[in-house]
Amino acid sequence: MIENELSYLIKRMPDLAGIPGKDIEQHYLSESEEPLRIRRSGGTYELTKKLNVAGDDLSRREEITVPLDREEFYLLLGLSKRGLTKTRHYLRLDGTLTAELDIFHGQLEGLAMVEVEFPNEETRSAFVPPRWFGRDVSQEEWSSNSSLAGKSFASVKRHLEPKKAPSRRPAPNTKKRPSS
């Protein structure tokens, strides 16, 4: 399956009253750019490999997922290099889209991000993020879960600051000053 998603920071946390959360634990089995991931969510266990399919575009990846049983998950957990935990909330957006709001725990406590997966390019191109979405971080390597795993909130906090527009230096003053 090709994953076609955009990831955003949160500008303003939406009201989550009455919206259940799903606890997710993820671990990565290597330090490579595209590591194997094991995930536990409730009684579901899986092994996933994400592969880059669009050159430098980090928002499109092939995702290959294999179900695991509990015993397989815990055997692989011993090989884990780093991990993270989060609670995911599913929020309906206009039309048929769903926002997956991840609130991180443990070392990443204080971080929240949201992803939207798109069924096709037309829907993605027409997407207008809700006002509670912050900056699009889809192309920022630090923002992937595999990059965040094992890091602390303090180490990623600098990435959460608003991006500043490049400063435009005024052209040097080429006028001659009047002599006194």
HELIX and SHEET records of a PDB file:
HELIX    1   1 ARG A   70  LEU A   77  1                                   8    
HELIX    2   2 GLY A  106  LEU A  108  5                                   3    
HELIX    3   3 GLU A  121  ALA A  126  1                                   6    
HELIX    4   4 GLU A  141  SER A  143  5                                   3    
HELIX    5   5 ASN A  145  LEU A  148  1                                   4    
HELIX    6   6 PHE A  153  VAL A  156  1                                   4    
HELIX    7   7 LYS A  157  LEU A  160  5                                   4    
SHEET    1   A 9 PHE A 133  ASP A 136  0                                        
SHEET    2   A 9 ILE A   2  ILE A  10 -1                                        
SHEET    3   A 9 ARG A  60  LEU A  68 -1                                        
SHEET    4   A 9 THR A  44  ASN A  52 -1                                        
SHEET    5   A 9 LEU A  36  SER A  41 -1                                        
SHEET    6   A 9 GLY A  21  TYR A  28 -1                                        
SHEET    7   A 9 ARG A  82  ARG A  92 -1                                        
SHEET    8   A 9 THR A  98  PHE A 104 -1                                        
SHEET    9   A 9 ALA A 112  GLU A 117 -1                                        
END                                                                             
